[in-house]
Amino acid sequence: MIRIRNLTKWYEMGDSIVHALDGVDLDIPAGEFVSITGASGSGKSTMMHLIGCLDRPTSGTYELAGEPVDQMSDRQLARVRNERIGFVFQTFNLVNRTSALDNVAVPLIYAHKGGTRRPAMRALARVGLGRRAHHRPNELSGGERQRVAIARAIVNDPPLILADEPTGNLDSRTGRQILEIFHELHAAGVTIVLVTHEMSVAAQAQRVIRMRDGKILEDRRVDAAYREELLRDEEAGDEDSPASGSENG
């Protein structure tokens, strides 16, 4: 699904250059559930923006399903974002003046598809919100708004979902409910890349990638022992400590 080689992203900050991403190699097979984690400034959000075709790399190559994304035009990238990638953000990014149903239909409208009501209702039903379709976001709880955002992300049936801190604005119980939806999507064959600073959330994935200073510090499959280690790290407040026996990416 995702093949990245020597990917870099540099920003000019006054007289200095910030290496937000510094020569990263990464492969994510189709159907995998991956968490990318690290402290603020580690490069995890930059990685998500590049994977999501929201920004262009300074150098390096990125292939999505075998196609060289780094060589695409702006119009091609827009089509990839609309058709192949679903986005879920911490702040929901919903339009408050319109209904949940209309919010979910937005990607279909951008794709110039007719008959948006039925697929939008189907997406809302998948996240358990069919009865709330005509409510506006300000009439919904935080968890319900995030469900609407997930429904919007999946309405085009994209093979890849990118989630940036999807539980960050939610209480722990609601966060667990949202993660259950991601597990259901993964079980249905969707590739999920979840960016988070919470080790308890990262531990839900099949594989955890830890970043620091724009590089991959650790790339490791999640088993019971490693999951416990991640939870201990969260309790200790250590987001960067690499676990023993890691596989460096």
URKANOR-V163780 format. One record per residue. N is the residue number from 1. PSI is psi as a letter, one per 40 degrees, with the letter a starting at -180 (999 if undefined). OMEGA is omega in degrees with one decimal (* if undefined). NEAR is the number of other ideal C-beta (glycine too) atoms within 12 Angstrom. Layout:
((N:PSI:OMEGA:NEAR) (N:PSI:OMEGA:NEAR))
This chain:
((1:d:-177.5:32) (2:h:176.8:39) (3:h:-176.6:25) (4:h:178.5:33) (5:h:174.6:20) (6:f:-176.6:20) (7:h:178.3:38) (8:i:172.2:30) (9:h:-179.1:33) (10:i:175.1:23) (11:h:173.8:21) (12:h:177.7:12) (13:g:-175.1:10) (14:b:179.6:7) (15:e:-177.2:6) (16:i:178.2:9) (17:h:178.6:15) (18:h:178.6:20) (19:g:-177.9:26) (20:d:174.7:32) (21:h:-166.0:41) (22:g:173.3:29) (23:f:-175.0:25) (24:h:169.7:41) (25:h:-177.3:24) (26:h:172.8:36) (27:h:175.2:23) (28:h:-179.8:35) (29:i:175.7:19) (30:h:176.9:22) (31:e:-179.4:21) (32:i:176.0:29) (33:h:-173.3:37) (34:h:170.9:44) (35:h:172.7:48) (36:h:-173.8:47) (37:i:-178.6:48) (38:i:-179.7:38) (39:i:175.6:23) (40:h:-178.6:17) (41:e:-177.6:20) (42:d:-177.4:32) (43:e:-175.1:39) (44:d:179.0:44) (45:d:175.5:34) (46:d:177.5:36) (47:d:-179.5:44) (48:d:179.5:42) (49:d:178.8:30) (50:d:177.5:38) (51:d:-178.3:46) (52:e:179.3:36) (53:f:175.8:35) (54:e:179.0:24) (55:i:178.4:25) (56:i:178.1:26) (57:i:172.6:34) (58:d:176.3:25) (59:i:-178.6:20) (60:i:-177.5:28) (61:i:178.3:25) (62:h:176.2:40) (63:h:175.7:23) (64:h:-176.9:36) (65:f:175.8:21) (66:e:-179.6:12) (67:h:-177.9:20) (68:g:-176.3:21) (69:d:-175.7:34) (70:e:179.9:29) (71:e:-175.3:17) (72:i:174.4:22) (73:i:178.2:14) (74:d:179.8:13) (75:d:178.0:11) (76:d:178.5:20) (77:d:178.1:27) (78:d:178.7:19) (79:d:177.3:23) (80:d:179.8:34) (81:d:-176.6:30) (82:d:-170.7:28) (83:d:-170.7:25) (84:e:-174.0:35) (85:h:171.6:38) (86:h:-176.2:38) (87:h:173.7:38) (88:h:-175.3:45) (89:i:179.6:31) (90:d:-174.6:28) (91:e:173.5:18) (92:d:178.8:36) (93:f:177.3:22) (94:i:176.1:33) (95:h:-171.2:22) (96:d:-173.4:18) (97:e:-178.1:11) (98:i:-173.1:23) (99:i:175.1:27) (100:d:-179.9:42) (101:d:-179.4:35) (102:d:176.2:29) (103:d:-179.1:41) (104:d:-176.3:43) (105:e:-173.9:32) (106:d:179.9:31) (107:d:178.4:33) (108:d:178.9:30) (109:d:178.0:24) (110:d:179.3:17) (111:e:178.7:23) (112:f:178.2:12) (113:i:175.9:20) (114:i:176.6:11) (115:f:-174.2:14) (116:d:-172.4:25) (117:d:-175.6:21) (118:d:178.6:19) (119:d:177.8:27) (120:d:176.5:35) (121:d:178.6:27) (122:d:178.9:24) (123:d:177.1:38) (124:d:178.2:35) (125:d:180.0:22) (126:d:179.7:27) (127:e:174.3:37) (128:f:-177.1:23) (129:f:-179.1:36) (130:d:-178.0:23) (131:e:-178.3:16) (132:e:-172.5:27) (133:d:-173.8:31) (134:e:174.8:22) (135:i:175.5:25) (136:i:-177.9:21) (137:d:-179.2:31) (138:e:175.7:19) (139:e:-177.4:19) (140:i:174.5:29) (141:i:178.6:23) (142:d:179.0:26) (143:d:178.1:30) (144:d:177.9:33) (145:d:177.5:37) (146:d:175.2:42) (147:d:175.6:42) (148:d:179.7:49) (149:d:177.4:45) (150:d:177.4:45) (151:d:176.9:45) (152:d:-178.9:43) (153:d:-174.0:44) (154:e:-172.6:40) (155:d:177.0:40) (156:e:-177.1:34) (157:f:179.5:26) (158:i:178.1:36) (159:e:-175.9:30) (160:h:173.7:41) (161:h:174.4:45) (162:h:-177.9:45) (163:h:-178.5:47) (164:h:-179.1:37) (165:f:-172.9:31) (166:e:178.5:45) (167:e:-172.1:38) (168:d:-179.0:26) (169:e:-174.0:22) (170:i:173.6:28) (171:i:-171.4:15) (172:d:-179.6:15) (173:d:179.4:14) (174:d:177.2:23) (175:d:177.9:28) (176:d:178.1:20) (177:d:178.5:26) (178:d:179.0:42) (179:d:176.2:34) (180:d:177.7:22) (181:d:177.9:38) (182:d:177.2:39) (183:d:178.3:20) (184:d:177.8:22) (185:d:178.3:34) (186:d:178.8:30) (187:d:178.3:14) (188:e:174.7:19) (189:e:-179.7:20) (190:h:173.3:35) (191:h:-176.7:34) (192:h:172.3:46) (193:h:-174.1:49) (194:h:179.1:50) (195:h:-177.4:42) (196:i:172.1:43) (197:e:-178.6:31) (198:h:-178.9:34) (199:d:179.6:33) (200:d:176.2:27) (201:d:178.6:36) (202:d:-177.0:41) (203:e:179.0:33) (204:e:-175.1:33) (205:i:174.0:38) (206:d:-171.1:29) (207:h:-179.4:37) (208:h:175.7:45) (209:h:178.3:45) (210:h:-178.8:44) (211:i:174.5:39) (212:h:176.2:29) (213:f:175.9:23) (214:e:-179.9:31) (215:i:173.6:31) (216:h:-179.7:35) (217:d:-176.1:30) (218:i:177.5:34) (219:h:-168.8:31) (220:i:173.1:31) (221:i:-178.3:24) (222:h:169.5:30) (223:a:-175.0:17) (224:d:-178.3:11) (225:d:-179.5:16) (226:d:177.4:30) (227:d:177.5:26) (228:d:179.0:17) (229:d:177.9:29) (230:d:179.8:35) (231:d:175.9:23) (232:d:177.9:18) (233:d:179.6:30) (234:d:178.5:22) (235:d:179.5:14) (236:e:-179.6:13) (237:f:-177.6:13) (238:h:-179.1:21) (239:e:-171.2:32) (240:e:-174.0:25) (241:h:179.6:22) (242:h:178.6:28) (243:i:179.1:31) (244:i:178.1:12) (245:f:-176.0:13) (246:i:173.1:20) (247:h:-175.9:18) (248:h:179.6:19) (249:999:*:29))
